[in-house]
């Protein structure tokens, strides 16, 4: 940088010397002084403009403790998931209840209003997150809360490590999503293609946000991931509804179970009004494979919460009921949960620990009219 500046200065001095030697001796000295002052001014401005580039330090991110943000991998590692929170708990009550934990950075109570910060007239979703400054603090807090649970309005908070359930579309699963379908396409048209190209599929669902509102996406469930991967290859570049299926039209979706399918289903989006819930019970009573079921109620308001547990006795019966729900009630979201035996063992273990906030037992009975669990 100094070399370039000196070079420009020498060049301008050389030009000025040439003018002195070749110019007329009668040239006014005033003009020569003016040119010299202009050259010196230009050199000075050049030095002033380049000096900040040399002296100004590069900006560094602030490392203050008040700006600590847990994002990405650190957020997942240093966060705890807290459940069994009463729905009328406020953001401030949630924060005060867990502020005594050492190393806690932020509390996050999830509300039904989504990302909006106006919680007037809304209730929380029964769970939240605790963010800590490091993994040691998070581990110590989880151990402490399991030994001495923190209670909010008399309910013991259930704590576990926060595990992200978000999966990339590149992560294989046993569910395929066929997107971009025409809204007027018929169910049987998709069914015929699946029977031809991948007859081993277990369930087909036209995804809908509400009854009759097809979203243009068909979810196809298979028994395992390997079968879904083969089906994806066989469906590639097939024509469906006048559309050529490309790679971006066939992606992997959210799995319906973690390790393996079970004999128990969880239905989300089931009726919340008493009249509609009564009609839904009558529908469930018509199936011989449904051994017991429960429309879950809120323990405080005694209102239906919009999800139902259905025990089908066997895994095959659960797959059959999953297919029926996906066909007749596509706006419901059905997935496998822990089997009835494991469900009962987990419930008894929690009751032995004195936790009164668990769900009621899925009570079975021999005759059909008494398969409904008590409310």
Phi, psi and omega per residue, in radians:
X1 nan -0.788 3.112
X2 -1.191 -0.554 3.120
X3 -1.137 -0.733 3.139
X4 -1.155 -0.678 3.127
X5 -1.138 -0.774 3.114
X6 -1.121 -0.601 3.129
X7 -1.152 -0.743 3.116
X8 -1.125 -0.669 -3.132
X9 -1.141 -0.730 3.123
X10 -1.147 -0.675 -3.139
X11 -1.110 -0.774 -3.137
X12 -1.172 -0.604 3.093
X13 -1.164 -0.635 3.118
X14 -1.157 -0.719 3.113
X15 -1.111 -0.692 3.125
X16 -1.138 -0.652 3.119
X17 -1.161 -0.664 3.106
X18 -1.102 -0.676 3.135
X19 -1.146 -0.624 3.109
X20 -1.130 -0.689 -3.057
X21 -1.362 -0.616 -3.067
X22 -1.639 -0.348 -3.086
X23 -1.309 2.918 3.135
X24 -1.272 2.438 -3.139
X25 -1.199 -0.283 -3.137
X26 -1.526 0.001 -3.132
X27 -1.077 2.362 -3.076
X28 -1.052 2.337 3.102
X29 -1.113 -0.397 3.125
X30 -1.119 -0.693 3.125
X31 -1.163 -0.689 3.133
X32 -1.126 -0.705 3.105
X33 -1.139 -0.616 3.121
X34 -1.138 -0.767 3.120
X35 -1.112 -0.702 3.136
X36 -1.102 -0.735 3.129
X37 -1.132 -0.633 3.110
X38 -1.135 -0.721 3.139
X39 -1.137 -0.796 3.129
X40 -1.107 -0.641 3.099
X41 -1.138 -0.699 3.122
X42 -1.127 -0.725 3.111
X43 -1.103 -0.725 3.140
X44 -1.119 -0.722 3.113
X45 -1.141 -0.628 3.121
X46 -1.119 -0.729 3.113
X47 -1.154 -0.692 -3.134
X48 -1.157 -0.632 -3.114
X49 -1.292 -0.482 -3.096
X50 -1.596 -0.349 -3.089
X51 -1.143 -0.641 3.099
X52 -1.104 -0.576 3.131
X53 -1.135 -0.491 -3.087
X54 -1.493 -0.581 -2.995
X55 -1.739 -0.435 -3.062
X56 -1.279 2.198 3.138
X57 -1.311 2.708 3.121
X58 -1.260 2.472 -3.113
X59 -1.173 2.459 3.124
X60 -2.082 2.487 3.128
X61 -1.171 2.487 3.139
X62 -1.227 2.437 -3.132
X63 -1.988 0.402 -3.124
X64 -1.159 2.611 -3.098
X65 -1.197 -0.407 -3.119
X66 -1.344 -0.136 -3.141
X67 -1.974 0.377 -3.121
X68 -1.214 2.203 3.103
X69 -2.197 2.257 3.112
X70 -1.728 1.799 -3.103
X71 -2.217 2.826 3.048
X72 1.074 -2.303 -3.073
X73 -1.144 -0.705 -3.129
X74 -1.125 -0.684 -3.134
X75 -1.101 -0.706 3.138
X76 -1.190 -0.700 -3.068
X77 -1.269 -0.649 -3.012
X78 -1.718 0.265 -3.082
X79 -1.987 2.598 3.062
X80 -2.122 2.515 3.096
X81 -1.709 2.214 -3.108
X82 -2.053 2.167 -3.114
X83 -2.085 -3.126 -3.132
X84 1.119 0.708 3.097
X85 -1.621 2.242 3.112
X86 -0.991 2.453 -3.038
X87 -1.144 -0.373 -3.131
X88 -1.606 0.147 3.113
X89 -1.224 2.346 3.130
X90 -1.563 2.917 3.119
X91 -1.070 -0.696 -3.124
X92 -1.207 -0.704 3.101
X93 -1.112 -0.695 3.107
X94 -1.110 -0.740 -3.124
X95 -1.156 -0.763 -3.120
X96 -1.166 -0.582 -3.103
X97 -1.140 -0.609 -3.066
X98 -1.890 0.064 -3.130
X99 -1.227 -0.254 -3.134
X100 -1.358 -0.195 -3.106
X101 -1.290 2.278 3.131
X102 -1.161 2.424 3.055
X103 1.436 0.074 -3.133
X104 -1.321 2.398 -3.087
X105 -1.872 -0.675 -3.027
X106 -2.710 2.523 2.995
X107 -1.993 2.544 -3.069
X108 -2.464 1.790 3.097
X109 -1.641 2.217 -3.054
X110 -1.537 2.216 -3.110
X111 -1.919 2.821 3.117
X112 -1.197 -0.297 -3.132
X113 -1.450 0.190 3.080
X114 1.234 -2.283 -3.074
X115 -1.514 -0.103 3.140
X116 -1.198 2.486 -3.108
X117 -1.631 0.041 3.104
X118 -1.626 1.853 -3.046
X119 -1.766 0.282 -3.120
X120 -1.175 2.208 3.099
X121 1.313 0.215 3.139
X122 -2.061 2.863 3.078
X123 -2.124 2.757 3.107
X124 -1.383 2.966 -3.052
X125 -1.641 0.171 3.058
X126 1.535 0.117 3.116
X127 -2.655 2.910 3.125
X128 -2.815 -3.026 -3.076
X129 -2.321 2.535 3.056
X130 -2.058 2.184 -3.106
X131 -1.911 2.305 -3.070
X132 -2.061 2.859 -3.068
X133 -1.336 -0.384 3.076
X134 -2.730 3.007 -3.075
X135 -1.251 -0.493 3.110
X136 -1.149 -0.746 3.113
X137 -1.133 -0.695 3.122
X138 -1.137 -0.742 3.126
X139 -1.137 -0.717 3.116
X140 -1.146 -0.663 3.128
X141 -1.172 -0.701 3.127
X142 -1.135 -0.725 3.109
X143 -1.115 -0.730 -3.133
X144 -1.125 -0.757 -3.085
X145 -1.275 -0.439 3.067
X146 -1.328 -0.557 3.093
X147 -1.408 -0.700 3.134
X148 -2.274 1.488 -3.053
X149 -1.037 2.463 3.034
X150 -1.484 2.258 -3.070
X151 -1.877 2.399 3.070
X152 -2.138 2.053 -3.083
X153 0.985 0.579 3.114
X154 1.555 -0.126 -3.124
X155 -1.692 2.296 3.122
X156 -1.386 2.179 -3.137
X157 -1.258 2.351 3.090
X158 -1.700 2.245 -3.030
X159 -2.131 2.497 3.028
X160 -2.727 2.919 -3.130
X161 -1.208 2.449 -3.132
X162 -1.319 2.053 3.102
X163 -2.034 2.114 -3.126
X164 -1.208 2.307 3.108
X165 -1.715 0.016 -3.136
X166 -1.276 2.193 3.133
X167 -2.025 2.533 3.092
X168 -1.283 2.694 3.109
X169 -1.192 -0.229 3.098
X170 -1.515 -0.191 3.128
X171 -1.420 2.059 -3.107
X172 -1.135 2.549 3.047
X173 -2.568 -3.136 -3.119
X174 -1.590 0.230 3.125
X175 -2.160 2.297 3.058
X176 -1.920 2.418 3.032
X177 -1.905 2.109 3.059
X178 -1.795 1.877 -3.007
X179 -1.890 2.964 3.126
X180 1.346 0.306 -3.110
X181 -1.328 2.579 3.060
X182 -1.087 2.479 -3.092
X183 -1.174 -0.358 -3.125
X184 -1.633 0.092 -3.117
X185 -1.150 2.578 -3.092
X186 -1.637 2.596 3.141
X187 -1.035 -0.740 -3.098
X188 -1.158 -0.501 3.124
X189 -1.148 -0.755 3.084
X190 -1.209 -0.670 -3.134
X191 -1.089 -0.717 3.135
X192 -1.114 -0.709 3.121
X193 -1.135 -0.710 3.135
X194 -1.154 -0.697 3.111
X195 -1.134 -0.515 -3.138
X196 -1.404 -0.776 -3.013
X197 -1.622 -0.600 -3.112
X198 -2.524 1.312 -3.032
X199 -1.173 -0.188 -3.104
X200 -1.518 0.165 3.137
X201 -1.171 2.694 -3.056
X202 -1.783 -0.544 -3.043
X203 -2.735 2.569 3.070
X204 -2.227 2.282 -3.140
X205 -2.330 2.213 2.978
X206 -1.472 1.844 -3.029
X207 -1.140 2.296 -3.104
X208 -2.506 2.489 3.094
X209 -1.433 -0.410 3.096
X210 -2.725 2.889 -3.089
X211 -0.974 2.234 3.106
X212 1.405 0.055 -3.120
X213 -1.904 1.379 -3.136
X214 -1.226 2.347 -3.067
X215 -1.655 0.032 -3.138
X216 1.430 0.276 -3.124
X217 -2.261 2.289 3.080
X218 -1.927 2.233 3.113
X219 -1.768 2.133 -3.113
X220 -1.995 2.110 -3.105
X221 -1.777 2.459 3.084
X222 -2.142 2.940 -3.083
X223 -1.326 -0.485 3.135
X224 -2.574 2.968 -3.074
X225 -1.229 -0.662 -3.108
X226 -1.078 -0.720 3.105
X227 -1.126 -0.663 3.112
X228 -1.157 -0.661 3.116
X229 -1.141 -0.715 3.085
X230 -1.152 -0.684 3.122
X231 -1.134 -0.637 3.111
X232 -1.078 -0.697 3.105
X233 -1.177 -0.659 -3.107
X234 -1.308 -0.447 3.121
X235 -1.494 -0.227 -3.087
X236 -1.124 2.304 3.127
X237 1.117 0.447 2.963
X238 -1.581 2.705 -3.139
X239 -1.705 2.215 -3.127
X240 -2.411 2.079 -3.122
X241 1.099 0.590 -3.109
X242 1.321 0.159 -3.107
X243 -2.083 2.381 3.094
X244 -1.455 2.137 -3.098
X245 -1.336 1.986 3.085
X246 -1.711 -3.118 -3.087
X247 -1.112 -0.658 -3.122
X248 -1.297 -0.213 3.102
X249 -1.487 -0.275 -3.089
X250 -2.144 1.844 -3.109
X251 -2.268 2.866 3.085
X252 -1.450 2.451 -3.120
X253 -1.920 -3.037 -3.124
X254 -1.193 2.288 -3.124
X255 -1.185 2.741 -3.139
X256 -1.624 -0.168 3.098
X257 -2.662 2.846 -3.107
X258 -1.547 -1.002 -3.088
X259 -1.826 -0.848 -3.102
X260 -2.797 2.737 3.108
X261 -1.181 2.650 -3.122
X262 -2.166 -3.036 -3.139
X263 -1.670 0.194 -3.079
X264 -2.215 2.348 -3.133
X265 -1.976 2.619 2.977
X266 -2.011 2.189 3.138
X267 -1.911 2.161 3.092
X268 -1.845 2.416 -3.137
X269 1.673 0.226 3.129
X270 -1.269 2.903 -3.014
X271 -1.022 2.562 3.091
X272 -1.944 -0.324 3.088
X273 -1.469 2.683 -3.074
X274 -1.159 -0.682 -3.127
X275 -1.142 -0.825 -3.140
X276 -1.177 -0.618 3.106
X277 -1.142 -0.646 3.095
X278 -1.114 -0.750 3.107
X279 -1.121 -0.662 3.133
X280 -1.168 -0.611 3.070
X281 -1.107 -0.718 3.130
X282 -1.087 -0.617 3.088
X283 -1.147 -0.798 -3.124
X284 -1.131 -0.553 -3.129
X285 -1.200 -0.261 -3.123
X286 -1.417 -0.169 -3.086
X287 -1.739 2.198 3.096
X288 -1.233 -0.475 -3.088
X289 -1.350 -0.274 3.116
X290 -1.424 1.914 -3.084
X291 -1.425 -0.735 3.114
X292 -2.782 2.765 -3.128
X293 -2.691 2.899 3.138
X294 -2.646 2.138 2.946
X295 -1.508 1.924 -2.968
X296 -1.268 2.353 3.116
X297 -1.943 2.727 3.024
X298 -1.316 2.354 -3.054
X299 -1.291 -0.332 -3.111
X300 -1.686 -0.881 -3.092
X301 -1.552 -0.247 -3.117
X302 1.072 0.477 3.085
X303 -1.836 2.672 3.130
X304 -1.174 2.397 -3.038
X305 -1.639 -0.081 3.054
X306 1.622 0.264 3.000
X307 -2.470 2.651 -2.988
X308 -2.337 2.449 3.062
X309 -1.802 2.234 -3.102
X310 -2.210 2.084 3.063
X311 -1.721 2.213 -3.020
X312 -1.890 0.046 3.073
X313 1.506 -0.736 -3.133
X314 -2.500 2.850 3.140
X315 -1.168 -0.700 3.133
X316 -1.085 -0.718 3.104
X317 -1.157 -0.607 3.101
X318 -1.150 -0.716 3.070
X319 -1.085 -0.706 3.138
X320 -1.113 -0.752 3.121
X321 -1.204 -0.600 3.083
X322 -1.080 -0.763 3.109
X323 -1.112 -0.686 -3.128
X324 -1.175 -0.781 3.113
X325 -1.090 -0.731 -3.136
X326 -1.136 -0.512 -3.135
X327 -1.471 -0.752 -3.051
X328 -1.568 -0.539 -3.131
X329 -2.264 1.185 -3.070
X330 -1.159 -0.282 3.109
X331 -1.413 -0.136 2.980
X332 -1.439 2.676 3.014
X333 -1.953 2.018 -3.094
X334 -1.933 2.428 3.123
X335 -2.652 2.798 3.115
X336 -1.441 2.472 3.002
X337 -2.178 -3.050 -3.075
X338 -1.014 2.609 -3.086
X339 -1.150 2.880 -3.069
X340 -1.108 -0.651 3.137
X341 -1.127 -0.825 3.102
X342 -1.143 -0.612 3.108
X343 -1.080 -0.764 -3.134
X344 -1.181 -0.722 3.132
X345 -1.102 -0.726 3.128
X346 -1.152 -0.680 3.128
X347 -1.131 -0.774 -3.134
X348 -1.145 -0.635 3.119
X349 -1.126 -0.704 3.128
X350 -1.224 -0.621 3.088
X351 -1.162 -0.618 3.111
X352 -1.156 -0.490 3.106
X353 -1.431 -0.065 3.110
X354 1.531 0.315 -3.138
X355 -1.546 1.975 -3.108
X356 -1.620 0.118 -3.041
X357 -1.750 0.124 -3.131
X358 -1.367 2.871 -3.136
X359 -1.228 2.761 3.055
X360 -1.199 2.736 -3.088
X361 -1.185 2.527 3.047
X362 -1.351 1.615 -2.993
X363 -1.431 2.236 3.115
X364 -1.816 2.801 3.111
X365 -2.698 2.744 -2.982
X366 -1.194 -0.714 -3.074
X367 -1.534 2.731 -3.025
X368 -1.098 -0.740 -3.037
X369 -1.155 -0.265 -3.093
X370 -1.923 0.373 3.110
X371 -1.410 -0.236 -3.108
X372 -1.305 2.343 3.111
X373 -1.284 2.671 3.135
X374 -1.198 2.573 -3.131
X375 -1.514 nan nan
